[in-house]
Amino acid sequence: MNVQVENLEKNMAKLTVEVDAAEVEKAIQAAYMKEKKSISVPGFRKGKVPRQMIEKMYGAGIFYEEAVNTLLQENYPAAADESGLDIVSRPSVEVVQIETGKPFIFTAEVAVKPEVKLGKYLGVQVTKADTTVTDEEVDAEVEKERGNNARTVSVTDRPVAEGDTAVIDFEGFVDGVAFEGGKGENHPLEIGSHSFIDTFEDQLVGKNAGDEVDVNVTFPEQYQAAELAGKPALFKVKINEIKTKELPALDDEFAQDVSEFDTLAEYKESVKKKLTEQKENEAKRAQEDEAIQKIIDKSEMEIPEAMLDTQCENMVNEFAQRIAQSGLSMEQYMQFSGLTVDKLKEQVRPEAETRIKSSLVLEQIAKEENIQVTDEEIDAEVEKMAATYGMEADKLKEYMGDSEKESMKRDLAVTKAVDLIMENVKERAKAKKKDKEADETDAEE
């Protein structure tokens, strides 16, 4: 394999990769072996047709697509390593040549990690946070716990109200025709959650169990299914059951049920302590975010679009995994939210850019401060992970490749960089004119 690197503008690079003709022949032969069972030629049994006969009948390129996929999977990672580039995006691949008896040639355009010119990063000013917990906040937390311990009961003596869960069958129609993905049975719909489009939930309020309701809604103009976008729809809905929550009494018995405390007063005091810890942790994270953002603002870097696009894709995939854990597919989510994948990517774009810039400046700080991560620190981190997964640390180490270990090392160095920044921050209270003056002084430095 031969790899040539061409540096492009805006932190992009182009790899031109040439793979030996012998590897091409192997890939084409493998494609033939995989697909020959599905190809019929008169006079031959399925799976027994010679490759030359198939290529003569269907063209020499019949196996090229499968061969290209194999060649890319086998050769791009090695080419990326050989290039010596710090690649931070998925490749944009173009096949230049695929032909029997000739080398396979492809190009891959990639984003490379940008250089970072750091501004001031020690002695950054951050806002001092108020971590006081009020009685109202304690009461709200206790009410939330009451809700968690509420009994779900069926309602038979009144219609659907806000906050209820209506168990419904539904089917959607546009222009009198049922559309794909618009049907469900015994679906629990929380009234007021706004998880269904338009005014769907509002039109069930006041209806009784057993009622059949015509729900009229309009799909958003930017709806993910183009054939439904902007169109009015009729949902035939049957309310099978109405459910509501019955809260437990707020007394010592409740405190004993939900905690290790004997009295409601003791339980509330523990809630206050927990909320204080939460606020302190949130304040710490907020100060870290504020400090890092100020460092980003004073630093210089050029983020390639491909790097940003890749981060957006990763974040959308993370979101899809989270909603899948709640039993909802991405298709269903988009159906009822009216969003599209492109719209989701657009929504996460600002956070994606912040994540990238934060990572870049912290890695650069770790580099400039010569922050080192010891083998003992890596071992300690592996121990923590092993405990989380219920594994032996030695076994987990065996499963970890060099890339995972390097990633862990980089993450630990970044954590140390954050600690260094926060050890040197200067707190300031939320003031009026002083804030502006401090920012101006900070900017001049």
C-alpha positions as CSV (number, residue, x, y, z in Angstrom):
1,M,0.0,0.0,0.0
2,N,1.2,3.5,-0.9
3,V,-0.1,6.6,0.9
4,Q,0.4,10.2,-0.3
5,V,-0.7,13.1,1.8
6,E,-1.7,16.5,0.5
7,N,-2.4,19.3,3.0
8,L,-5.4,21.4,2.1
9,E,-6.8,24.7,3.4
10,K,-8.7,25.1,6.7
11,N,-7.1,22.1,8.5
12,M,-8.1,19.6,5.9
13,A,-6.0,16.9,4.2
14,K,-6.3,14.6,1.3
15,L,-4.9,11.0,1.4
16,T,-4.4,9.3,-1.9
17,V,-4.1,5.5,-1.3
18,E,-2.9,2.9,-3.8
19,V,-3.5,-0.8,-3.0
20,D,-1.7,-3.6,-4.8
21,A,-3.5,-5.3,-7.7
22,A,-3.1,-8.7,-5.8
23,E,-5.2,-7.3,-3.0
24,V,-7.8,-6.2,-5.5
25,E,-8.0,-9.7,-6.9
26,K,-8.5,-11.2,-3.5
27,A,-11.3,-8.8,-2.7
28,I,-13.1,-9.4,-6.1
29,Q,-12.7,-13.2,-5.5
30,A,-14.1,-12.9,-2.0
31,A,-17.1,-10.9,-3.4
32,Y,-17.7,-13.6,-6.0
33,M,-17.6,-16.3,-3.4
34,K,-20.1,-14.4,-1.3
35,E,-22.6,-13.5,-4.0
36,K,-22.4,-16.5,-6.4
37,K,-25.1,-18.4,-4.6
38,S,-27.7,-15.7,-5.5
39,I,-26.8,-15.6,-9.2
40,S,-28.6,-17.8,-11.8
41,V,-27.2,-18.6,-15.2
42,P,-29.0,-21.1,-17.5
43,G,-27.2,-24.5,-17.7
44,F,-25.5,-24.1,-14.3
45,R,-26.7,-24.9,-10.8
46,K,-26.9,-22.0,-8.3
47,G,-23.5,-21.4,-6.7
48,K,-21.7,-23.3,-9.4
49,V,-21.4,-20.6,-12.1
50,P,-17.8,-19.8,-12.9
51,R,-16.7,-16.2,-12.1
52,Q,-15.6,-15.6,-15.7
53,M,-19.1,-16.6,-17.0
54,I,-20.8,-14.2,-14.6
55,E,-18.5,-11.4,-15.5
56,K,-19.0,-12.0,-19.2
57,M,-22.8,-12.0,-18.8
58,Y,-23.2,-9.1,-16.3
59,G,-20.1,-7.1,-16.9
60,A,-16.6,-7.1,-15.3
61,G,-17.8,-4.7,-12.6
62,I,-20.5,-6.9,-11.1
63,F,-18.4,-7.6,-8.0
64,Y,-16.6,-4.2,-7.8
65,E,-19.0,-2.6,-5.3
66,E,-18.6,-5.4,-2.7
67,A,-14.9,-5.5,-3.4
68,V,-14.6,-1.7,-2.8
69,N,-16.3,-2.0,0.5
70,T,-13.9,-4.7,1.6
71,L,-10.8,-2.8,0.4
72,L,-11.8,0.4,2.1
73,Q,-12.5,-1.4,5.4
74,E,-9.2,-3.2,5.3
75,N,-7.0,-0.4,4.0
76,Y,-8.4,3.0,5.2
77,P,-7.5,2.5,8.9
78,A,-3.9,1.5,8.0
79,A,-3.6,4.4,5.6
80,A,-4.8,6.8,8.2
81,D,-2.2,5.5,10.6
82,E,0.6,5.6,8.0
83,S,-0.3,9.2,7.1
84,G,0.9,10.3,10.5
85,L,-2.0,12.8,10.7
86,D,-4.1,13.5,13.8
87,I,-7.5,12.8,12.0
88,V,-10.6,14.2,13.7
89,S,-13.4,13.4,11.2
90,R,-14.9,10.7,9.2
91,P,-13.3,10.4,5.8
92,S,-15.0,11.7,2.6
93,V,-14.0,8.9,0.2
94,E,-13.8,8.9,-3.6
95,V,-12.8,5.8,-5.6
96,V,-10.4,6.8,-8.4
97,Q,-9.7,3.3,-9.8
98,I,-11.1,-0.2,-9.4
99,E,-10.4,-2.7,-12.1
100,T,-9.2,-6.3,-12.3
101,G,-5.4,-6.5,-12.7
102,K,-4.8,-2.9,-11.7
103,P,-4.1,-1.3,-8.3
104,F,-7.1,0.0,-6.3
105,I,-6.8,3.8,-5.9
106,F,-9.0,5.9,-3.6
107,T,-8.8,9.4,-2.0
108,A,-10.0,10.3,1.5
109,E,-10.5,13.9,2.6
110,V,-10.2,14.3,6.3
111,A,-10.1,17.0,9.0
112,V,-6.9,17.2,11.0
113,K,-6.7,18.5,14.6
114,P,-6.3,22.3,14.5
115,E,-3.4,24.1,16.1
116,V,-4.4,26.1,19.2
117,K,-2.8,29.4,20.2
118,L,-3.7,29.8,23.8
119,G,-4.6,33.0,25.5
120,K,-4.5,33.5,29.3
121,Y,-5.5,30.4,31.1
122,L,-4.2,30.9,34.7
123,G,-5.9,33.3,37.0
124,V,-9.2,33.4,35.0
125,Q,-12.0,35.2,36.8
126,V,-15.2,33.2,37.5
127,T,-18.5,34.1,39.2
128,K,-19.0,33.1,42.8
129,A,-22.1,31.0,43.0
130,D,-24.8,31.1,45.7
131,T,-25.3,27.5,47.0
132,T,-28.0,28.4,49.6
133,V,-30.9,26.0,49.7
134,T,-34.3,27.5,50.5
135,D,-37.2,25.8,52.3
136,E,-39.2,26.1,49.1
137,E,-36.6,24.0,47.2
138,V,-36.6,21.4,50.0
139,D,-40.5,21.2,49.8
140,A,-40.3,20.8,46.0
141,E,-37.9,17.9,46.3
142,V,-40.0,16.2,48.9
143,E,-43.1,16.6,46.6
144,K,-41.1,15.1,43.8
145,E,-40.4,12.1,46.0
146,R,-44.1,11.9,46.9
147,G,-44.8,11.7,43.2
148,N,-42.2,8.9,42.7
149,N,-44.0,7.0,45.5
150,A,-47.5,7.7,44.2
151,R,-49.8,4.8,43.4
152,T,-51.1,4.7,39.8
153,V,-54.8,4.2,39.9
154,S,-57.5,3.9,37.3
155,V,-60.0,6.8,37.1
156,T,-63.6,5.9,36.4
157,D,-65.6,8.8,37.8
158,R,-64.3,11.7,35.7
159,P,-62.9,12.6,32.3
160,V,-59.2,13.1,31.3
161,A,-57.5,16.0,33.0
162,E,-54.0,17.6,32.7
163,G,-51.4,15.4,34.3
164,D,-53.3,12.2,33.7
165,T,-52.1,9.3,31.6
166,A,-54.5,8.3,28.9
167,V,-54.0,4.8,27.5
168,I,-55.0,5.0,23.9
169,D,-55.3,3.3,20.6
170,F,-54.8,5.6,17.6
171,E,-54.5,5.7,13.9
172,G,-53.6,8.7,11.7
173,F,-55.0,9.6,8.3
174,V,-54.1,12.2,5.8
175,D,-56.6,12.9,3.0
176,G,-58.5,9.9,4.3
177,V,-55.6,7.5,3.8
178,A,-53.8,5.9,6.8
179,F,-50.1,6.7,6.8
180,E,-47.1,4.6,7.9
181,G,-46.0,4.9,11.5
182,G,-49.3,6.6,12.5
183,K,-50.8,3.7,14.4
184,G,-50.5,2.5,17.9
185,E,-52.3,0.4,20.5
186,N,-52.5,0.8,24.3
187,H,-50.1,3.7,24.2
188,P,-49.7,5.5,27.5
189,L,-49.8,9.2,26.8
190,E,-49.1,11.7,29.6
191,I,-51.4,14.7,29.1
192,G,-49.3,17.8,29.2
193,S,-46.1,16.1,28.2
194,H,-46.4,17.6,24.6
195,S,-44.8,14.4,23.2
196,F,-47.3,14.3,20.4
197,I,-47.6,16.9,17.7
198,D,-49.6,20.1,17.7
199,T,-52.7,20.0,20.0
200,F,-53.2,16.3,20.1
201,E,-53.1,15.9,23.9
202,D,-55.3,19.0,24.5
203,Q,-58.1,17.5,22.5
204,L,-58.3,14.5,24.8
205,V,-58.9,16.6,27.9
206,G,-62.5,16.3,29.1
207,K,-63.1,13.0,27.3
208,N,-64.0,9.8,29.2
209,A,-62.7,6.2,29.1
210,G,-64.3,4.3,26.3
211,D,-64.8,7.5,24.2
212,E,-63.7,7.5,20.5
213,V,-62.3,10.9,19.6
214,D,-61.5,12.5,16.3
215,V,-58.3,14.5,16.9
216,N,-57.4,17.0,14.2
217,V,-53.8,18.3,14.0
218,T,-51.4,19.8,11.4
219,F,-47.9,18.4,10.8
220,P,-45.1,21.0,11.0
221,E,-43.9,22.6,7.8
222,Q,-40.4,21.2,8.5
223,Y,-41.6,17.7,9.3
224,Q,-39.1,14.8,8.8
225,A,-41.5,12.9,6.5
226,A,-41.8,15.2,3.5
227,E,-45.1,13.6,2.3
228,L,-46.7,14.7,5.6
229,A,-45.1,18.1,6.1
230,G,-47.6,20.9,6.6
231,K,-50.6,18.7,6.0
232,P,-53.7,18.4,8.2
233,A,-54.2,15.0,9.7
234,L,-57.1,13.2,11.4
235,F,-56.3,10.7,14.2
236,K,-59.0,8.2,15.2
237,V,-58.4,7.8,18.9
238,K,-60.0,5.4,21.4
239,I,-59.4,6.1,25.1
240,N,-59.1,2.7,26.7
241,E,-58.2,3.8,30.3
242,I,-57.5,6.9,32.3
243,K,-54.8,6.7,35.0
244,T,-53.7,9.2,37.6
245,K,-51.3,9.3,40.5
246,E,-52.5,9.1,44.2
247,L,-49.9,10.8,46.5
248,P,-49.0,9.4,49.9
249,A,-49.7,11.5,53.0
250,L,-46.8,13.8,54.0
251,D,-46.0,12.5,57.5
252,D,-43.5,10.6,59.6
253,E,-44.6,7.3,58.1
254,F,-43.8,8.6,54.6
255,A,-40.4,9.6,55.8
256,Q,-39.8,6.1,57.2
257,D,-40.9,4.6,53.9
258,V,-38.6,6.6,51.6
259,S,-35.5,7.0,53.9
260,E,-33.7,5.7,56.9
261,F,-35.1,8.5,59.1
262,D,-37.9,8.3,61.7
263,T,-39.4,11.7,61.3
264,L,-40.4,14.0,58.5
265,A,-38.2,16.8,60.0
266,E,-35.1,14.6,59.9
267,Y,-35.9,13.5,56.3
268,K,-36.3,17.1,55.2
269,E,-32.9,18.0,56.8
270,S,-31.3,15.2,54.8
271,V,-32.9,16.5,51.7
272,K,-31.5,19.9,52.4
273,K,-28.0,18.4,52.8
274,K,-28.3,16.5,49.5
275,L,-29.6,19.6,47.7
276,T,-26.7,21.7,49.1
277,E,-24.2,19.1,47.8
278,Q,-25.9,19.1,44.4
279,K,-25.8,22.9,44.3
280,E,-22.1,22.9,45.2
281,N,-21.3,20.4,42.5
282,E,-23.4,22.3,40.0
283,A,-21.6,25.5,41.0
284,K,-18.3,23.8,40.5
285,R,-19.2,22.6,37.0
286,A,-20.6,26.1,36.2
287,Q,-17.4,27.7,37.2
288,E,-15.4,25.2,35.2
289,D,-17.6,25.9,32.2
290,E,-17.2,29.6,32.7
291,A,-13.4,29.4,33.1
292,I,-13.0,27.2,30.0
293,Q,-15.3,29.4,27.9
294,K,-13.2,32.5,28.8
295,I,-10.0,30.6,27.8
296,I,-11.7,29.6,24.5
297,D,-12.6,33.3,23.9
298,K,-9.0,34.3,24.4
299,S,-7.5,31.5,22.3
300,E,-7.2,31.1,18.5
301,M,-8.1,28.0,16.5
302,E,-9.8,27.2,13.2
303,I,-12.3,24.3,13.4
304,P,-12.7,22.4,10.1
305,E,-16.4,21.9,9.1
306,A,-15.8,18.1,8.8
307,M,-14.7,17.9,12.4
308,L,-17.8,19.8,13.5
309,D,-20.1,17.6,11.3
310,T,-18.6,14.5,12.8
311,Q,-19.1,15.8,16.4
312,C,-22.8,16.6,15.5
313,E,-23.3,13.1,14.1
314,N,-21.8,11.6,17.3
315,M,-24.1,13.7,19.5
316,V,-27.2,12.7,17.5
317,N,-26.2,9.1,17.8
318,E,-25.7,9.5,21.6
319,F,-29.2,11.0,21.7
320,A,-30.7,8.1,19.7
321,Q,-29.1,5.6,22.2
322,R,-30.6,7.4,25.1
323,I,-34.1,7.5,23.8
324,A,-33.8,3.8,22.7
325,Q,-33.3,3.0,26.4
326,S,-36.7,4.5,27.1
327,G,-38.2,2.2,24.5
328,L,-38.6,4.8,21.8
329,S,-37.0,4.5,18.3
330,M,-35.5,7.4,16.6
331,E,-38.1,7.2,13.8
332,Q,-40.9,7.3,16.4
333,Y,-39.3,10.3,18.1
334,M,-39.0,12.2,14.9
335,Q,-42.6,11.2,13.9
336,F,-44.1,12.8,17.0
337,S,-41.7,15.6,17.6
338,G,-41.7,16.8,14.0
339,L,-37.9,17.1,13.9
340,T,-35.6,15.7,11.3
341,V,-32.0,14.4,11.7
342,D,-30.7,17.5,10.0
343,K,-32.7,19.7,12.4
344,L,-31.3,17.8,15.4
345,K,-27.8,18.2,14.0
346,E,-28.5,22.0,13.7
347,Q,-29.8,22.1,17.3
348,V,-26.7,20.4,18.8
349,R,-24.2,22.3,16.6
350,P,-23.5,25.1,19.2
351,E,-22.8,22.5,21.9
352,A,-20.7,20.4,19.5
353,E,-18.5,23.4,18.7
354,T,-18.1,24.2,22.5
355,R,-17.2,20.5,23.2
356,I,-14.5,20.6,20.4
357,K,-13.0,23.9,21.5
358,S,-13.0,22.9,25.2
359,S,-11.2,19.6,24.4
360,L,-8.7,21.4,22.1
361,V,-7.7,24.1,24.6
362,L,-7.5,21.6,27.6
363,E,-5.3,19.3,25.6
364,Q,-3.1,22.2,24.6
365,I,-2.9,23.4,28.2
366,A,-1.9,19.8,29.3
367,K,0.8,19.9,26.6
368,E,2.2,23.3,27.5
369,E,2.2,22.6,31.2
370,N,3.8,19.2,30.5
371,I,1.1,17.4,32.5
372,Q,2.0,13.7,32.8
373,V,-0.2,10.7,33.6
374,T,1.5,7.9,35.4
375,D,0.9,4.2,35.0
376,E,-0.4,4.1,38.6
377,E,-3.0,6.7,37.7
378,I,-4.1,4.7,34.7
379,D,-4.3,1.5,36.8
380,A,-6.5,3.4,39.4
381,E,-8.8,4.5,36.6
382,V,-9.1,1.0,35.3
383,E,-9.9,-0.2,38.8
384,K,-12.8,2.3,39.0
385,M,-14.1,1.2,35.6
386,A,-13.8,-2.5,36.5
387,A,-15.8,-1.8,39.7
388,T,-18.5,-0.1,37.6
389,Y,-18.8,-3.0,35.2
390,G,-18.4,-5.6,37.9
391,M,-15.3,-7.0,36.4
392,E,-11.7,-7.8,37.5
393,A,-9.3,-5.0,36.6
394,D,-6.8,-7.4,35.0
395,K,-9.5,-8.8,32.7
396,L,-10.6,-5.3,31.7
397,K,-7.0,-4.4,30.9
398,E,-6.8,-7.4,28.6
399,Y,-9.8,-6.2,26.6
400,M,-8.5,-2.7,26.3
401,G,-6.4,-1.9,23.2
402,D,-3.7,0.7,22.8
403,S,-6.2,3.3,21.5
404,E,-8.5,2.9,24.5
405,K,-5.5,3.3,26.9
406,E,-4.3,6.4,25.0
407,S,-7.8,7.8,25.2
408,M,-7.9,7.2,28.9
409,K,-4.5,8.8,29.3
410,R,-5.6,11.9,27.3
411,D,-8.8,12.2,29.4
412,L,-6.8,12.0,32.7
413,A,-4.5,14.7,31.4
414,V,-7.4,16.9,30.5
415,T,-8.9,16.4,34.0
416,K,-5.6,17.5,35.5
417,A,-5.6,20.5,33.2
418,V,-9.1,21.5,34.5
419,D,-7.8,21.0,38.1
420,L,-4.9,23.3,37.3
421,I,-7.2,26.0,35.9
422,M,-9.6,25.8,38.9
423,E,-6.7,26.0,41.4
424,N,-5.8,29.3,39.9
425,V,-9.2,30.9,39.3
426,K,-10.2,34.2,40.9
427,E,-13.8,34.3,42.2
428,R,-15.9,37.4,42.0
429,A,-19.4,38.0,43.2
430,K,-22.2,38.8,40.8
431,A,-21.9,42.6,40.7
432,K,-23.1,45.3,38.3
433,K,-20.3,47.6,37.2
434,K,-17.6,45.5,38.8
435,D,-18.4,42.6,36.5
436,K,-17.9,44.8,33.4
437,E,-14.7,46.3,34.8
438,A,-13.3,42.9,35.7
439,D,-14.1,41.5,32.2
440,E,-12.4,44.5,30.5
441,T,-9.3,44.1,32.7
442,D,-9.3,40.3,32.0
443,A,-9.6,41.0,28.3
444,E,-6.6,43.4,28.3
445,E,-4.5,40.8,30.1
